[in-house]
Amino acid sequence: MKFPPASLCFVLPMLSATSVQAQAPETWTEHWFEHNQTVSRVYQDNDVAVYFDSAVNRSITWPNTYLGDVWRYTKRTYGHFGTDSQLYTIFHAGKYSGGHPSTYFDASHDRRNVIDVGSSSPTAWTAGTGNDLDIVTHEVAHIVELASKGVHDSPAFGLWRDSKWAEIFNYDVYLALGRTSDANRWYNLMVNTTDSFPRANTHWFRDWFYPIYKNHGGSSVLNRYFVLLAQYLPKNGSNYARSLNWGEFIHFWSGAAGVNLKTLATSAFGWPAEWEAQFTQAQRDFPFTYTPPGPTAVTVFQDQNYGGYGMALPVGRYTLSALHAWGVRNDDITSLKVASGYKVTLYEHDNFSGASLTKTADDASLVDDSWNDKMSSLIVSASGM
């Protein structure tokens, strides 16, 4: 996998009351790394655009559905990834073996969320099973780590490399999409996988990510890790200003899990004296507590009928900066779901000011309340509060 150079984010306004009409170009000439193919669009909908080079068999259609499902799930779990709703997916046969991502921050790929995969086989991608699914899902995992919550770069990439993060991301995606056989297949592959970092014979999936995922909230704990990064880690403009050290890494995952993970980390990775000092300093520098956040009370959505990106929120008070950290853009919500026993109060302006609207049940369209794309802060609470 290769990472393109960082660049500033460029965004355009988007009306979210209705689905955005997909506008991916019919052809696209690659201009990155050794890639120089003119690829043709073979499919698009509002969430995905699929491109093949001239060598890819045109009878292949599984990416249309599968990658659309993956991208929709990704946006509803981690929030927005820029203003373009589509994931751009490029397939090559007989060339460019492997894959790489790019994000809407990167000029190198025309500021689009991209996965670009190739194979040395001239008959590549015909199966639509096994490794075909694994590699494209892996590349989407990189987009999440590089561009979630409106912030660029992956502060943990130097620690989990390419990419222990994708191991748990793939597993979660397969489970969420109801692909039980793929989830079991992937689990059996990953549970026996070992790495030489941070020490010999490390089982990242078995001893670190899977226990966190299983015991502390599944996809929600994965999302909370990125929320905490966006809330606390220093930034330089729209980029993270620096990477995490090991102590900070354990601290941020402890915050996401709502429990001190030092014991788990010691078992999985060891615990050098340097890490103890880093961990203690991280707790001082980033003073969030290890408290379970509680269940999802409200889920907000970009578009009508619970479409577009979404974000599941526990009880809490969300200023505009907090919403940004959770992956919600300003003035960009059009529908919502409210769990039984809870309510949400939307506010027109930041810091719970201006006009307000309270909802105690699901609403598939805020348009008829004159609240389309109008919310800048909100409070989620128990309905009796």
HUCORVEN-V778419 format. One record per pair of residues at least 24 apart in sequence whose C-alpha atoms are under 10 Angstrom apart, sorted by the first residue. I is the first residue (numbers start at 1). J is the second residue. If there is no record, write none. Layout:
i=I j=J
i=I j=J
This chain:
i=1 j=98
i=1 j=99
i=1 j=100
i=1 j=101
i=1 j=116
i=1 j=117
i=1 j=138
i=1 j=139
i=1 j=142
i=1 j=162
i=1 j=163
i=2 j=33
i=2 j=98
i=2 j=99
i=2 j=100
i=2 j=101
i=2 j=102
i=2 j=162
i=3 j=33
i=3 j=100
i=3 j=101
i=3 j=102
i=3 j=103
i=3 j=106
i=3 j=108
i=3 j=142
i=3 j=146
i=3 j=153
i=4 j=32
i=4 j=33
i=4 j=100
i=4 j=101
i=4 j=102
i=4 j=103
i=4 j=105
i=4 j=106
i=4 j=107
i=4 j=108
i=4 j=109
i=5 j=102
i=5 j=105
i=5 j=106
i=5 j=107
i=5 j=108
i=5 j=109
i=5 j=153
i=6 j=102
i=6 j=103
i=6 j=105
i=6 j=106
i=6 j=107
i=6 j=108
i=6 j=152
i=6 j=153
i=6 j=238
i=6 j=239
i=7 j=103
i=7 j=104
i=7 j=105
i=7 j=106
i=7 j=107
i=7 j=108
i=7 j=111
i=7 j=152
i=7 j=238
i=7 j=239
i=8 j=104
i=8 j=105
i=8 j=106
i=8 j=107
i=8 j=111
i=8 j=152
i=8 j=237
i=8 j=238
i=8 j=239
i=9 j=82
i=9 j=103
i=9 j=104
i=9 j=105
i=9 j=106
i=9 j=107
i=9 j=111
i=9 j=150
i=9 j=151
i=9 j=152
i=9 j=237
i=9 j=238
i=9 j=239
i=10 j=82
i=10 j=83
i=10 j=104
i=10 j=105
i=10 j=106
i=10 j=107
i=10 j=111
i=11 j=82
i=11 j=83
i=11 j=84
i=11 j=104
i=11 j=105
i=11 j=111
i=12 j=82
i=12 j=83
i=12 j=84
i=13 j=83
i=13 j=84
i=13 j=332
i=14 j=83
i=14 j=84
i=14 j=85
i=14 j=332
i=14 j=373
i=15 j=83
i=15 j=302
i=15 j=303
i=15 j=331
i=15 j=332
i=15 j=334
i=15 j=372
i=15 j=373
i=16 j=83
i=16 j=301
i=16 j=302
i=16 j=303
i=16 j=304
i=16 j=307
i=16 j=308
i=16 j=331
i=16 j=332
i=16 j=333
i=16 j=334
i=16 j=335
i=16 j=372
i=16 j=373
i=17 j=302
i=17 j=303
i=17 j=304
i=17 j=305
i=17 j=307
i=17 j=308
i=17 j=332
i=17 j=333
i=17 j=334
i=17 j=335
i=17 j=365
i=17 j=366
i=17 j=367
i=17 j=371
i=17 j=372
i=17 j=373
i=18 j=302
i=18 j=303
i=18 j=304
i=18 j=305
i=18 j=307
i=18 j=308
i=18 j=334
i=18 j=365
i=19 j=46
i=19 j=47
i=19 j=85
i=19 j=302
i=19 j=303
i=19 j=304
i=19 j=305
i=19 j=307
i=19 j=308
i=20 j=45
i=20 j=46
i=20 j=47
i=20 j=83
i=20 j=84
i=20 j=85
i=20 j=86
i=20 j=303
i=20 j=308
i=21 j=45
i=21 j=46
i=21 j=47
i=21 j=85
i=22 j=46
i=22 j=47
i=22 j=48
i=22 j=49
i=22 j=84
i=22 j=85
i=22 j=86
i=23 j=49
i=23 j=84
i=23 j=85
i=23 j=86
i=24 j=48
i=24 j=49
i=24 j=50
i=24 j=51
i=24 j=84
i=24 j=86
i=24 j=87
i=24 j=88
i=25 j=49
i=25 j=51
i=26 j=51
i=27 j=51
i=27 j=52
i=27 j=53
i=28 j=53
i=28 j=90
i=29 j=53
i=30 j=90
i=30 j=108
i=30 j=109
i=30 j=110
i=30 j=116
i=31 j=108
i=31 j=109
i=31 j=110
i=32 j=108
i=32 j=109
i=33 j=108
i=34 j=96
i=35 j=95
i=35 j=96
i=35 j=116
i=37 j=92
i=39 j=90
i=39 j=91
i=39 j=92
i=40 j=90
i=40 j=91
i=41 j=88
i=41 j=89
i=41 j=90
i=43 j=89
i=44 j=68
i=44 j=86
i=44 j=87
i=44 j=88
i=44 j=89
i=45 j=85
i=45 j=86
i=45 j=87
i=46 j=72
i=46 j=84
i=46 j=85
i=46 j=86
i=46 j=87
i=46 j=308
i=47 j=71
i=47 j=72
i=47 j=75
i=47 j=84
i=47 j=85
i=47 j=86
i=47 j=87
i=47 j=88
i=47 j=308
i=48 j=72
i=48 j=85
i=48 j=86
i=48 j=87
i=48 j=88
i=48 j=89
i=48 j=113
i=48 j=114
i=49 j=86
i=49 j=87
i=49 j=88
i=49 j=89
i=49 j=90
i=49 j=114
i=50 j=86
i=50 j=87
i=50 j=88
i=50 j=89
i=50 j=90
i=50 j=91
i=50 j=115
i=51 j=88
i=51 j=89
i=51 j=90
i=51 j=91
i=51 j=92
i=51 j=116
i=52 j=89
i=52 j=90
i=52 j=91
i=52 j=92
i=52 j=93
i=53 j=90
i=53 j=91
i=53 j=92
i=53 j=93
i=53 j=94
i=53 j=95
i=53 j=118
i=54 j=91
i=54 j=92
i=54 j=93
i=55 j=91
i=55 j=92
i=55 j=93
i=55 j=94
i=55 j=95
i=55 j=122
i=55 j=123
i=55 j=124
i=56 j=91
i=56 j=92
i=56 j=93
i=56 j=94
i=56 j=118
i=56 j=122
i=56 j=123
i=56 j=124
i=56 j=125
i=56 j=126
i=57 j=92
i=57 j=93
i=57 j=122
i=57 j=123
i=57 j=124
i=57 j=125
i=57 j=126
i=58 j=126
i=59 j=126
i=60 j=124
i=60 j=125
i=60 j=126
i=60 j=127
i=60 j=128
i=61 j=125
i=61 j=126
i=61 j=128
i=62 j=125
i=62 j=126
i=62 j=127
i=62 j=128
i=62 j=129
i=62 j=132
i=62 j=133
i=63 j=89
i=63 j=91
i=63 j=125
i=63 j=128
i=63 j=132
i=63 j=133
i=63 j=136
i=64 j=89
i=66 j=128
i=66 j=133
i=66 j=136
i=66 j=137
i=66 j=177
i=67 j=133
i=67 j=136
i=67 j=137
i=67 j=140
i=69 j=173
i=69 j=176
i=69 j=177
i=70 j=136
i=70 j=137
i=70 j=140
i=70 j=170
i=70 j=173
i=70 j=174
i=70 j=176
i=70 j=177
i=71 j=137
i=71 j=140
i=71 j=173
i=71 j=309
i=72 j=307
i=72 j=308
i=72 j=309
i=72 j=310
i=73 j=173
i=73 j=176
i=73 j=177
i=73 j=308
i=73 j=309
i=73 j=310
i=74 j=140
i=74 j=141
i=74 j=143
i=74 j=144
i=74 j=148
i=74 j=169
i=74 j=173
i=74 j=309
i=74 j=310
i=75 j=144
i=75 j=148
i=75 j=301
i=75 j=307
i=75 j=308
i=75 j=309
i=75 j=310
i=75 j=311
i=75 j=327
i=76 j=299
i=76 j=300
i=76 j=301
i=76 j=302
i=76 j=306
i=76 j=307
i=76 j=308
i=76 j=309
i=76 j=310
i=76 j=311
i=76 j=312
i=76 j=327
i=77 j=219
i=77 j=220
i=77 j=222
i=77 j=223
i=77 j=309
i=77 j=310
i=77 j=311
i=77 j=312
i=77 j=326
i=77 j=327
i=78 j=144
i=78 j=147
i=78 j=148
i=78 j=149
i=78 j=219
i=78 j=220
i=78 j=222
i=78 j=223
i=78 j=224
i=78 j=226
i=78 j=227
i=78 j=309
i=78 j=310
i=78 j=311
i=78 j=312
i=78 j=326
i=78 j=327
i=78 j=328
i=79 j=144
i=79 j=148
i=79 j=149
i=79 j=150
i=79 j=223
i=79 j=300
i=79 j=301
i=79 j=302
i=79 j=308
i=79 j=309
i=79 j=310
i=79 j=311
i=79 j=312
i=79 j=323
i=79 j=324
i=79 j=325
i=79 j=326
i=79 j=327
i=79 j=328
i=79 j=329
i=80 j=147
i=80 j=148
i=80 j=149
i=80 j=150
i=80 j=302
i=80 j=308
i=80 j=309
i=80 j=310
i=80 j=311
i=80 j=324
i=80 j=326
i=80 j=327
i=80 j=328
i=80 j=329
i=81 j=105
i=81 j=112
i=81 j=113
i=81 j=143
i=81 j=144
i=81 j=147
i=81 j=148
i=81 j=149
i=81 j=150
i=81 j=151
i=81 j=309
i=81 j=327
i=81 j=328
i=81 j=329
i=82 j=111
i=82 j=112
i=82 j=113
i=82 j=147
i=82 j=148
i=82 j=149
i=82 j=150
i=82 j=327
i=82 j=329
i=83 j=112
i=83 j=329
i=84 j=111
i=84 j=112
i=84 j=113
i=85 j=112
i=85 j=113
i=85 j=308
i=85 j=309
i=86 j=112
i=86 j=113
i=86 j=114
i=87 j=112
i=87 j=113
i=87 j=114
i=87 j=115
i=87 j=140
i=87 j=143
i=88 j=112
i=88 j=113
i=88 j=114
i=88 j=115
i=88 j=116
i=89 j=113
i=89 j=114
i=89 j=115
i=89 j=116
i=89 j=117
i=89 j=136
i=89 j=139
i=89 j=140
i=90 j=114
i=90 j=115
i=90 j=116
i=90 j=117
i=90 j=118
i=90 j=136
i=91 j=115
i=91 j=116
i=91 j=117
i=91 j=118
i=91 j=119
i=91 j=124
i=91 j=125
i=91 j=136
i=92 j=116
i=92 j=117
i=92 j=118
i=92 j=119
i=92 j=120
i=92 j=121
i=92 j=122
i=92 j=123
i=92 j=124
i=92 j=125
i=93 j=117
i=93 j=118
i=93 j=119
i=93 j=120
i=93 j=121
i=93 j=122
i=93 j=123
i=93 j=124
i=93 j=125
i=94 j=118
i=94 j=119
i=94 j=120
i=94 j=121
i=94 j=122
i=94 j=123
i=94 j=124
i=95 j=119
i=95 j=120
i=95 j=121
i=95 j=122
i=95 j=124
i=96 j=120
i=97 j=121
i=98 j=135
i=98 j=136
i=98 j=139
i=99 j=135
i=99 j=136
i=99 j=138
i=99 j=139
i=100 j=135
i=100 j=136
i=100 j=138
i=100 j=139
i=100 j=140
i=100 j=142
i=100 j=143
i=101 j=136
i=101 j=138
i=101 j=139
i=101 j=140
i=101 j=141
i=101 j=142
i=101 j=143
i=101 j=146
i=102 j=139
i=102 j=140
i=102 j=142
i=102 j=143
i=102 j=146
i=102 j=147
i=103 j=140
i=103 j=142
i=103 j=143
i=103 j=144
i=103 j=146
i=103 j=147
i=103 j=148
i=103 j=152
i=103 j=153
i=104 j=143
i=104 j=146
i=104 j=147
i=104 j=150
i=104 j=152
i=105 j=146
i=105 j=147
i=105 j=150
i=105 j=151
i=105 j=152
i=105 j=153
i=105 j=238
i=105 j=239
i=106 j=152
i=113 j=140
i=113 j=143
i=113 j=147
i=114 j=139
i=114 j=140
i=114 j=143
i=115 j=139
i=115 j=140
i=115 j=142
i=115 j=143
i=129 j=182
i=130 j=182
i=130 j=185
i=130 j=186
i=131 j=186
i=133 j=170
i=133 j=174
i=133 j=182
i=134 j=166
i=134 j=167
i=134 j=170
i=134 j=171
i=134 j=174
i=134 j=182
i=134 j=186
i=135 j=166
i=135 j=170
i=136 j=170
i=137 j=166
i=137 j=167
i=137 j=169
i=137 j=170
i=137 j=171
i=137 j=173
i=137 j=174
i=138 j=162
i=138 j=163
i=138 j=164
i=138 j=165
i=138 j=166
i=138 j=167
i=138 j=168
i=138 j=169
i=138 j=170
i=139 j=163
i=139 j=166
i=139 j=170
i=140 j=166
i=140 j=169
i=140 j=170
i=141 j=165
i=141 j=166
i=141 j=167
i=141 j=168
i=141 j=169
i=141 j=170
i=141 j=173
i=142 j=166
i=142 j=169
i=144 j=169
i=144 j=223
i=144 j=226
i=145 j=226
i=146 j=239
i=146 j=240
i=147 j=226
i=147 j=238
i=147 j=239
i=148 j=223
i=148 j=226
i=148 j=227
i=148 j=229
i=148 j=230
i=148 j=325
i=148 j=326
i=148 j=327
i=149 j=223
i=149 j=226
i=149 j=227
i=149 j=229
i=149 j=230
i=149 j=231
i=149 j=323
i=149 j=324
i=149 j=325
i=149 j=326
i=149 j=327
i=149 j=328
i=149 j=329
i=150 j=230
i=150 j=238
i=150 j=239
i=150 j=324
i=150 j=325
i=150 j=326
i=150 j=327
i=150 j=328
i=150 j=329
i=151 j=226
i=151 j=229
i=151 j=230
i=151 j=235
i=151 j=236
i=151 j=237
i=151 j=238
i=151 j=239
i=151 j=240
i=151 j=324
i=151 j=325
i=151 j=327
i=152 j=230
i=152 j=235
i=152 j=236
i=152 j=237
i=152 j=238
i=152 j=239
i=152 j=240
i=152 j=241
i=153 j=238
i=153 j=239
i=153 j=240
i=153 j=241
i=153 j=242
i=153 j=243
i=154 j=226
i=154 j=229
i=154 j=239
i=154 j=240
i=154 j=242
i=154 j=243
i=154 j=244
i=155 j=229
i=155 j=233
i=155 j=239
i=155 j=240
i=155 j=241
i=155 j=242
i=155 j=243
i=155 j=244
i=155 j=245
i=155 j=249
i=156 j=242
i=156 j=243
i=156 j=244
i=156 j=245
i=156 j=246
i=156 j=248
i=156 j=249
i=157 j=243
i=157 j=244
i=158 j=243
i=158 j=244
i=158 j=245
i=158 j=246
i=159 j=197
i=159 j=198
i=159 j=243
i=159 j=244
i=159 j=245
i=159 j=246
i=159 j=249
i=160 j=197
i=160 j=198
i=160 j=204
i=161 j=197
i=164 j=190
i=164 j=195
i=164 j=203
i=164 j=204
i=164 j=205
i=164 j=208
i=164 j=209
i=165 j=204
i=165 j=205
i=165 j=209
i=165 j=222
i=166 j=205
i=167 j=191
i=167 j=193
i=167 j=204
i=167 j=205
i=167 j=209
i=167 j=210
i=168 j=204
i=168 j=205
i=168 j=206
i=168 j=208
i=168 j=209
i=168 j=210
i=168 j=212
i=168 j=213
i=168 j=218
i=168 j=219
i=168 j=222
i=169 j=209
i=169 j=213
i=169 j=219
i=169 j=222
i=171 j=205
i=171 j=210
i=171 j=213
i=171 j=219
i=172 j=210
i=172 j=213
i=172 j=218
i=172 j=219
i=172 j=222
i=173 j=219
i=175 j=219
i=176 j=218
i=176 j=219
i=197 j=269
i=198 j=246
i=198 j=268
i=198 j=269
i=198 j=270
i=199 j=268
i=199 j=269
i=199 j=270
i=200 j=269
i=201 j=268
i=201 j=269
i=202 j=267
i=202 j=268
i=202 j=269
i=202 j=270
i=203 j=268
i=203 j=269
i=204 j=268
i=204 j=269
i=205 j=268
i=206 j=268
i=207 j=264
i=207 j=265
i=207 j=267
i=207 j=268
i=207 j=269
i=208 j=261
i=208 j=264
i=208 j=265
i=208 j=266
i=208 j=267
i=208 j=268
i=208 j=269
i=209 j=253
i=209 j=268
i=211 j=264
i=212 j=253
i=212 j=254
i=212 j=256
i=212 j=257
i=212 j=259
i=212 j=261
i=212 j=264
i=213 j=257
i=215 j=257
i=216 j=254
i=216 j=256
i=216 j=257
i=216 j=258
i=216 j=259
i=216 j=292
i=217 j=256
i=217 j=257
i=217 j=258
i=217 j=292
i=217 j=293
i=217 j=294
i=217 j=295
i=218 j=257
i=220 j=256
i=220 j=257
i=220 j=293
i=220 j=295
i=220 j=296
i=220 j=312
i=220 j=313
i=221 j=253
i=221 j=254
i=221 j=255
i=221 j=256
i=221 j=257
i=221 j=258
i=221 j=292
i=221 j=293
i=222 j=253
i=222 j=256
i=222 j=257
i=223 j=256
i=223 j=311
i=223 j=312
i=223 j=326
i=223 j=327
i=224 j=252
i=224 j=253
i=224 j=255
i=224 j=256
i=224 j=257
i=224 j=258
i=224 j=293
i=224 j=325
i=224 j=326
i=225 j=249
i=225 j=251
i=225 j=252
i=225 j=253
i=225 j=254
i=225 j=255
i=225 j=256
i=225 j=257
i=226 j=252
i=226 j=253
i=226 j=256
i=226 j=325
i=226 j=326
i=226 j=327
i=227 j=252
i=227 j=256
i=227 j=322
i=227 j=323
i=227 j=324
i=227 j=325
i=227 j=326
i=227 j=327
i=228 j=252
i=228 j=253
i=228 j=255
i=228 j=256
i=228 j=286
i=228 j=288
i=228 j=322
i=228 j=325
i=228 j=326
i=229 j=253
i=229 j=256
i=229 j=286
i=229 j=325
i=230 j=321
i=230 j=322
i=230 j=324
i=230 j=325
i=230 j=326
i=230 j=327
i=231 j=286
i=231 j=321
i=231 j=322
i=231 j=323
i=231 j=324
i=231 j=325
i=231 j=326
i=232 j=285
i=232 j=286
i=232 j=287
i=232 j=288
i=232 j=325
i=233 j=285
i=233 j=286
i=244 j=282
i=245 j=275
i=245 j=278
i=245 j=279
i=245 j=282
i=246 j=271
i=246 j=272
i=246 j=274
i=246 j=275
i=246 j=276
i=246 j=278
i=246 j=279
i=246 j=282
i=247 j=271
i=247 j=274
i=247 j=275
i=247 j=276
i=247 j=277
i=247 j=278
i=247 j=279
i=247 j=280
i=247 j=281
i=247 j=282
i=247 j=283
i=248 j=275
i=248 j=278
i=248 j=279
i=248 j=280
i=248 j=281
i=248 j=282
i=248 j=283
i=248 j=285
i=248 j=286
i=249 j=275
i=249 j=278
i=249 j=279
i=249 j=282
i=250 j=275
i=250 j=278
i=250 j=279
i=250 j=282
i=251 j=278
i=251 j=279
i=251 j=280
i=251 j=281
i=251 j=282
i=251 j=283
i=251 j=286
i=251 j=287
i=251 j=288
i=251 j=289
i=251 j=290
i=252 j=279
i=252 j=282
i=252 j=283
i=252 j=286
i=252 j=288
i=252 j=289
i=252 j=290
i=253 j=290
i=254 j=288
i=254 j=289
i=254 j=290
i=254 j=291
i=254 j=292
i=255 j=283
i=255 j=286
i=255 j=287
i=255 j=288
i=255 j=289
i=255 j=290
i=255 j=291
i=255 j=292
i=255 j=293
i=256 j=288
i=256 j=289
i=256 j=290
i=256 j=291
i=256 j=292
i=256 j=293
i=257 j=290
i=257 j=291
i=257 j=292
i=257 j=293
i=258 j=288
i=258 j=289
i=258 j=290
i=258 j=291
i=258 j=292
i=258 j=293
i=258 j=294
i=259 j=289
i=259 j=290
i=259 j=291
i=259 j=292
i=260 j=289
i=260 j=290
i=260 j=291
i=261 j=290
i=295 j=339
i=296 j=338
i=296 j=339
i=296 j=342
i=296 j=380
i=297 j=337
i=297 j=338
i=297 j=339
i=297 j=340
i=297 j=341
i=297 j=342
i=297 j=343
i=297 j=344
i=297 j=380
i=297 j=381
i=297 j=382
i=298 j=336
i=298 j=337
i=298 j=338
i=298 j=339
i=298 j=340
i=298 j=342
i=298 j=343
i=298 j=344
i=298 j=359
i=298 j=360
i=298 j=361
i=298 j=362
i=298 j=379
i=298 j=380
i=298 j=381
i=299 j=335
i=299 j=336
i=299 j=337
i=299 j=338
i=299 j=339
i=299 j=344
i=299 j=362
i=300 j=328
i=300 j=332
i=300 j=333
i=300 j=334
i=300 j=335
i=300 j=336
i=300 j=337
i=300 j=338
i=300 j=344
i=300 j=362
i=300 j=363
i=301 j=328
i=301 j=332
i=301 j=333
i=301 j=334
i=301 j=335
i=301 j=336
i=301 j=337
i=301 j=364
i=301 j=365
i=302 j=328
i=302 j=329
i=302 j=331
i=302 j=332
i=302 j=333
i=302 j=334
i=302 j=335
i=302 j=336
i=302 j=372
i=302 j=373
i=303 j=332
i=303 j=333
i=303 j=334
i=303 j=335
i=303 j=336
i=303 j=364
i=303 j=365
i=303 j=366
i=303 j=372
i=303 j=373
i=304 j=333
i=304 j=334
i=304 j=335
i=304 j=336
i=304 j=363
i=304 j=364
i=304 j=365
i=304 j=366
i=304 j=367
i=304 j=372
i=305 j=334
i=305 j=335
i=305 j=336
i=305 j=337
i=305 j=363
i=305 j=364
i=305 j=365
i=305 j=366
i=306 j=333
i=306 j=334
i=306 j=335
i=306 j=336
i=306 j=337
i=306 j=362
i=306 j=363
i=306 j=364
i=306 j=365
i=307 j=334
i=307 j=335
i=307 j=336
i=307 j=364
i=308 j=333
i=308 j=334
i=308 j=335
i=309 j=333
i=310 j=335
i=310 j=336
i=311 j=336
i=312 j=336
i=312 j=337
i=312 j=338
i=313 j=338
i=313 j=379
i=313 j=380
i=314 j=342
i=314 j=379
i=314 j=380
i=314 j=381
i=315 j=342
i=315 j=343
i=315 j=344
i=315 j=379
i=315 j=380
i=315 j=381
i=315 j=382
i=316 j=344
i=316 j=378
i=316 j=379
i=316 j=380
i=316 j=381
i=316 j=382
i=317 j=344
i=317 j=345
i=317 j=351
i=317 j=352
i=317 j=377
i=317 j=378
i=317 j=379
i=317 j=380
i=317 j=381
i=318 j=346
i=318 j=350
i=318 j=351
i=318 j=352
i=318 j=376
i=318 j=377
i=318 j=378
i=318 j=379
i=318 j=380
i=319 j=347
i=319 j=349
i=319 j=350
i=319 j=351
i=319 j=352
i=319 j=376
i=319 j=377
i=319 j=378
i=319 j=379
i=320 j=349
i=320 j=350
i=320 j=351
i=320 j=352
i=320 j=375
i=320 j=376
i=320 j=377
i=320 j=378
i=321 j=350
i=321 j=351
i=321 j=376
i=321 j=377
i=322 j=377
i=322 j=378
i=323 j=376
i=323 j=377
i=323 j=378
i=324 j=376
i=328 j=376
i=329 j=373
i=329 j=375
i=329 j=376
i=330 j=373
i=330 j=374
i=330 j=375
i=330 j=376
i=330 j=377
i=331 j=371
i=331 j=372
i=331 j=373
i=331 j=374
i=331 j=375
i=331 j=376
i=331 j=377
i=332 j=371
i=332 j=372
i=332 j=373
i=332 j=374
i=332 j=375
i=332 j=376
i=333 j=365
i=333 j=366
i=333 j=371
i=333 j=372
i=333 j=373
i=333 j=374
i=333 j=375
i=333 j=376
i=334 j=363
i=334 j=364
i=334 j=365
i=334 j=366
i=334 j=367
i=334 j=370
i=334 j=371
i=334 j=372
i=334 j=373
i=334 j=374
i=334 j=375
i=335 j=362
i=335 j=363
i=335 j=364
i=335 j=365
i=335 j=366
i=335 j=367
i=335 j=371
i=335 j=372
i=335 j=373
i=336 j=361
i=336 j=362
i=336 j=363
i=336 j=364
i=336 j=365
i=336 j=366
i=337 j=361
i=337 j=362
i=337 j=363
i=337 j=364
i=338 j=362
i=338 j=363
i=338 j=380
i=339 j=382
i=339 j=383
i=340 j=382
i=340 j=383
i=341 j=381
i=341 j=382
i=341 j=383
i=341 j=384
i=342 j=380
i=342 j=381
i=342 j=382
i=342 j=383
i=342 j=384
i=342 j=385
i=343 j=379
i=343 j=380
i=343 j=381
i=343 j=382
i=343 j=383
i=343 j=384
i=343 j=385
i=344 j=378
i=344 j=379
i=344 j=380
i=344 j=381
i=344 j=382
i=344 j=383
i=345 j=375
i=345 j=377
i=345 j=378
i=345 j=379
i=345 j=380
i=345 j=381
i=346 j=371
i=346 j=374
i=346 j=375
i=346 j=376
i=346 j=377
i=346 j=378
i=346 j=379
i=346 j=380
i=347 j=371
i=347 j=374
i=347 j=375
i=347 j=376
i=347 j=377
i=347 j=378
i=347 j=379
i=348 j=373
i=348 j=374
i=348 j=375
i=348 j=376
i=348 j=377
i=348 j=378
i=349 j=374
i=349 j=375
i=349 j=376
i=349 j=377
i=349 j=378
i=350 j=375
i=350 j=376
i=350 j=377
i=350 j=378
i=351 j=376
i=351 j=377
i=351 j=378
i=351 j=379
i=352 j=376
i=352 j=377
i=352 j=378
i=352 j=379
i=353 j=377
i=353 j=378
i=359 j=383
